């Protein structure tokens, strides 16, 4: 009986410790602030480039000239529950205004100006354009849509943003000013607001990580069930699809190496299935490197840059903050070394010659540079 009581007490203590550690993880400090900023910059810039790229075709895709008319879109919205700000009016001037505002919103979100507000507006923009031409979207559009919704929950403007710069300047000014006296209730409200913001941010980051893990894991398991991936011929068929051949000559050149294609297919399946299980060790770094190469190959060989860019940006959530803080330090060291070499070379070869002659005779006087 004592042994059972001791076992129950040990299990209970272990569960309480785990629950306390999880609560501390969620409330102690915001996680992955640099990764959240990378996601903000990545998806904002990616969508801005996408809108600029489709600017000549905007009316045919989302505007009044689209074959998917507003009436058809409205019928679909009644069935799916989607909605779009582009449907508020069928005026061409209104559509052009919405497009310009979408470009401005994407740019401001990328720069991190008033990020809390801009994250909501950017999500509205992505949802509206996605819903207006939903049959022209692909996996990249769907992933961007999910990620911008998750980013609304995060504090993605605390690093590498105009908001972060403004906060640094405000703190620098406040350091030399007398601190205001806050009441006990005001301090409690401030701490509660900070804790709530931290919890929501951390939950958003965990949801983003879980989404990417689910995406890779399910993709790998689906590939395992197919005979083409197990036989090593899946990439061969993908390279010979005319719809996904931006450069047919390059696709045919790669297809001439069947052994390399088969090995790439096996590595793809292995990495995707193993991805959720290697995130808590150093093995994730080579896995992320392989995934980076895979997505670059998809962008180049299959002409899917939006999908590849969305996946590459999503993978950035698994890199710790110390990785991002080390990158600027490495960049400054490299720039300093490159910049100092020519200066050192000039100093060694063309330094000034000290004045010659007796100390009591100034060098500027006549005869001052001649011997006595």
C-alpha positions in Angstrom: 0.0 0.0 0.0 2.9 2.4 0.9 4.5 1.5 -2.4 1.3 2.3 -4.4 1.0 5.6 -2.5 4.6 6.5 -3.2 4.1 5.7 -6.9 1.0 7.8 -7.2 2.8 10.7 -5.4 5.7 10.4 -7.8 3.5 10.4 -10.9 1.5 13.3 -9.5 4.6 15.3 -8.8 6.0 14.6 -12.3 2.8 15.7 -13.9 2.7 18.9 -11.8 6.4 19.6 -12.8 5.6 19.1 -16.5 2.5 21.3 -16.3 4.6 24.0 -14.5 7.3 23.7 -17.1 4.8 24.1 -19.9 3.2 27.1 -18.2 6.6 28.7 -17.8 7.4 28.0 -21.4 4.2 29.8 -22.5 4.3 32.7 -20.1 7.9 33.4 -19.2 9.1 35.1 -22.4 8.1 35.3 -26.1 9.7 32.5 -28.1 11.3 32.9 -31.6 10.9 36.6 -32.0 13.5 36.7 -34.8 11.8 33.7 -36.5 8.4 35.5 -36.4 10.0 38.6 -37.9 11.6 36.5 -40.7 8.1 35.0 -41.4 6.6 38.5 -41.5 9.3 39.8 -43.9 9.2 36.6 -46.0 5.5 36.4 -46.5 5.0 40.1 -46.9 7.7 40.4 -49.5 6.6 37.3 -51.2 3.1 38.5 -51.6 4.2 42.0 -52.6 6.3 40.5 -55.4 3.4 38.3 -56.4 1.1 41.3 -56.7 3.6 43.3 -58.7 4.3 40.3 -61.0 0.6 39.9 -61.7 0.0 43.7 -62.0 -0.4 43.6 -65.9 -3.0 40.7 -65.5 -4.8 42.0 -62.4 -8.1 42.7 -64.1 -8.2 39.2 -65.8 -7.4 37.4 -62.5 -9.3 39.4 -59.8 -10.9 42.3 -61.5 -13.9 43.1 -63.8 -12.4 41.3 -66.8 -12.1 38.0 -65.0 -14.0 35.0 -66.5 -14.9 34.1 -63.0 -17.5 36.8 -62.7 -18.6 38.4 -59.4 -22.0 36.6 -59.8 -20.3 33.2 -59.9 -18.0 34.2 -57.0 -21.1 35.2 -55.0 -22.8 31.9 -55.6 -19.6 30.1 -54.5 -19.4 32.3 -51.4 -22.9 31.3 -50.4 -21.9 27.6 -50.4 -18.4 28.0 -48.8 -18.8 30.9 -46.5 -15.8 32.8 -48.0 -15.9 36.6 -48.6 -13.8 39.3 -50.2 -13.5 43.0 -50.0 -13.2 43.0 -53.8 -16.9 42.0 -54.0 -18.2 45.1 -52.3 -18.4 46.9 -55.7 -18.0 46.0 -59.4 -16.5 49.4 -60.3 -13.1 49.3 -62.0 -12.0 52.4 -60.0 -12.8 50.5 -56.8 -10.8 47.5 -57.9 -7.8 49.6 -58.8 -8.0 51.3 -55.4 -8.1 48.0 -53.6 -5.1 46.8 -55.6 -3.0 49.8 -54.7 -4.0 49.5 -51.1 -3.0 45.8 -51.2 0.4 46.8 -52.5 0.8 49.4 -49.8 -0.4 47.1 -47.0 2.0 44.3 -48.1 4.9 46.8 -48.2 4.1 48.2 -44.7 3.6 44.8 -43.3 7.0 43.7 -44.6 8.7 46.8 -43.1 6.9 46.3 -39.8 5.1 49.6 -39.5 2.3 49.4 -36.9 2.6 45.6 -37.2 -0.4 44.7 -35.0 -2.8 46.6 -37.3 -1.0 45.8 -40.5 -1.0 42.1 -39.8 -4.8 42.1 -39.6 -5.1 44.2 -42.8 -2.6 42.0 -44.6 -4.6 38.9 -43.6 -7.7 40.6 -45.0 -5.9 41.3 -48.3 -4.7 37.8 -48.7 -8.1 36.3 -47.8 -9.8 38.6 -50.2 -7.6 38.0 -53.2 -7.5 34.3 -52.5 -11.3 34.0 -52.3 -11.9 36.1 -55.4 -9.9 33.7 -57.7 -10.0 30.6 -55.6 -9.7 28.3 -58.7 -6.4 29.8 -59.7 -4.6 29.1 -56.4 -2.2 26.3 -55.6 -0.5 24.9 -52.5 1.6 27.9 -52.1 -1.4 30.2 -51.9 -3.0 28.0 -49.4 0.1 27.9 -47.2 0.5 31.7 -47.3 -3.2 32.1 -46.3 -2.7 29.9 -43.3 0.5 31.5 -42.2 -0.7 35.1 -42.4 -3.7 34.1 -40.2 -1.3 32.6 -37.7 1.0 35.7 -37.8 -1.9 37.9 -36.6 -1.4 36.1 -33.2 2.3 36.7 -33.0 4.4 39.6 -32.0 6.2 39.6 -35.4 7.1 43.2 -35.3 9.5 43.2 -32.3 12.6 42.5 -34.3 13.9 43.9 -37.6 11.0 46.3 -38.1 10.2 50.0 -38.0 8.2 49.3 -34.8 11.4 47.9 -33.1 13.4 51.0 -34.2 10.7 53.3 -32.8 10.7 51.4 -29.5 14.5 51.6 -29.2 14.4 55.4 -29.7 11.5 55.8 -27.2 13.4 53.8 -24.6 16.6 55.8 -25.2 14.6 59.0 -24.6 12.9 57.6 -21.5 16.2 56.5 -19.9 17.0 60.2 -19.3 13.5 61.2 -18.2 12.0 60.6 -14.7 9.9 57.5 -14.5 6.2 58.0 -14.0 4.7 56.6 -10.8 2.2 53.8 -11.5 -0.5 52.7 -9.2 -0.8 49.0 -8.1 -3.8 48.5 -10.3 -2.0 50.0 -13.4 1.0 47.7 -12.8 -1.2 44.7 -12.6 -3.0 45.6 -15.8 0.3 46.1 -17.5 1.7 42.7 -16.3 -1.5 40.9 -17.3 -1.4 42.5 -20.8 2.2 41.5 -21.2 1.5 37.9 -20.1 -1.5 37.6 -22.4 0.5 38.9 -25.3 3.3 36.5 -24.6 0.9 33.5 -24.3 -0.9 34.4 -27.6 2.4 34.9 -29.4 3.9 31.6 -28.1 0.7 29.7 -29.0 0.9 31.2 -32.5 4.5 30.1 -33.0 3.7 26.6 -31.8 0.7 26.4 -34.2 2.9 27.5 -37.1 5.5 24.8 -36.2 2.8 22.2 -35.8 1.3 23.2 -39.2 4.7 22.7 -41.0 5.3 19.4 -39.2 1.9 18.2 -40.2 2.4 19.3 -43.8 5.8 17.5 -44.2 4.7 14.4 -42.3 1.5 13.9 -44.2 3.2 14.6 -47.6 5.9 12.0 -46.7 3.3 9.4 -45.7 1.2 9.9 -48.8 4.4 9.4 -50.9 5.2 6.2 -49.1 1.8 4.8 -50.1 2.4 5.4 -53.8 4.2 2.9 -56.0 6.0 5.6 -58.1 7.9 7.1 -55.1 8.8 3.6 -53.9 10.0 2.7 -57.4 12.0 5.9 -57.7 10.2 7.0 -60.8 8.0 9.8 -59.4 10.4 12.6 -60.2 10.8 11.3 -63.7 7.1 11.7 -64.4 7.1 15.1 -62.8 9.9 16.3 -65.0 8.0 15.2 -68.1 4.8 17.1 -67.4 4.5 19.9 -69.9 2.4 22.0 -67.5 5.4 22.1 -65.1 8.3 22.7 -67.6 9.3 26.4 -67.5 12.6 25.3 -69.2 12.0 22.0 -71.0 15.6 21.6 -72.0 16.7 21.8 -68.4 14.1 19.3 -67.3 15.1 16.9 -70.1 18.8 17.3 -69.1 18.1 16.4 -65.5 15.9 13.5 -66.6 19.0 11.9 -68.3 20.4 10.9 -64.9 17.9 8.3 -63.6 20.0 7.2 -60.7 20.3 10.7 -59.3 16.5 11.1 -59.8 15.8 7.9 -57.9 18.1 8.9 -55.0 16.5 12.3 -54.8 13.1 10.7 -54.6 14.1 8.4 -51.8 15.8 11.3 -49.9 12.7 13.4 -50.3 10.4 10.8 -48.7 12.9 10.0 -45.9 13.4 13.7 -45.0 9.7 14.5 -45.0 8.7 11.5 -42.9 11.5 12.1 -40.4 11.1 15.8 -40.2 8.8 16.0 -37.2 11.1 13.7 -35.2 14.4 15.6 -35.7 13.3 19.0 -34.6 14.8 18.8 -31.1 18.3 17.9 -32.0 21.1 19.1 -34.2 20.0 16.8 -37.0 17.4 19.3 -38.0 20.1 21.6 -39.6 21.1 19.1 -42.3 17.4 18.2 -42.8 16.5 21.8 -43.3 19.4 22.2 -45.7 18.1 19.3 -47.8 14.6 20.8 -47.8 16.0 24.1 -48.9 17.7 22.4 -51.9 14.5 20.5 -52.6 12.4 23.6 -52.7 14.9 25.5 -54.9 14.7 22.6 -57.3 10.9 22.7 -57.3 11.0 26.4 -58.0 13.5 26.1 -60.9 12.5 22.8 -62.5 8.7 23.0 -62.0 8.1 26.7 -62.1 6.5 27.0 -58.7 8.3 29.9 -57.0 5.4 30.9 -54.8 5.0 27.5 -53.3 8.8 27.0 -52.9 9.2 30.5 -51.3 6.3 29.9 -48.9 7.8 26.6 -47.8 11.3 28.0 -47.4 9.9 30.9 -45.3 7.9 28.4 -43.2 11.0 26.4 -42.4 12.6 29.5 -40.9 10.4 29.0 -37.8 12.6 26.1 -36.6 15.8 28.1 -36.5 16.6 29.5 -33.0 17.0 33.1 -32.3 20.8 32.7 -31.7 21.1 31.7 -35.3 19.5 34.9 -36.5 21.6 37.0 -34.1 24.7 35.4 -35.3 24.0 36.2 -39.0 24.5 40.0 -38.6 27.6 39.4 -36.5 29.0 37.2 -39.2 28.1 39.8 -41.8 29.8 42.6 -39.9 32.9 40.5 -39.4 33.1 39.7 -43.1 32.5 43.3 -44.1 35.1 44.6 -41.6 37.7 42.2 -42.9 37.0 43.1 -46.5 37.0 46.8 -45.7 40.2 46.7 -43.6 42.4 45.0 -46.1 42.8 47.8 -48.6 43.2 50.3 -45.7 45.9 48.2 -44.1 47.7 47.9 -47.5 47.6 51.7 -48.0 48.9 52.4 -44.5 51.8 50.0 -45.0 52.8 51.4 -48.4 52.1 55.1 -48.3 52.4 56.2 -44.7 53.6 59.7 -43.9 57.3 60.3 -43.5 58.3 62.1 -40.3 60.0 65.5 -40.6 63.8 65.2 -41.0 66.5 67.6 -39.5 67.3 68.9 -36.1 64.4 69.2 -33.6 65.1 72.8 -32.9 64.7 73.7 -36.6 61.1 73.6 -37.7 60.6 71.6 -40.9 58.6 74.5 -42.5 61.5 76.9 -42.4 64.0 77.1 -45.3 66.7 74.5 -44.8 64.7 72.6 -42.3 64.7 69.4 -44.3 68.4 69.6 -45.1 71.3 68.3 -43.0 73.3 70.7 -40.8 
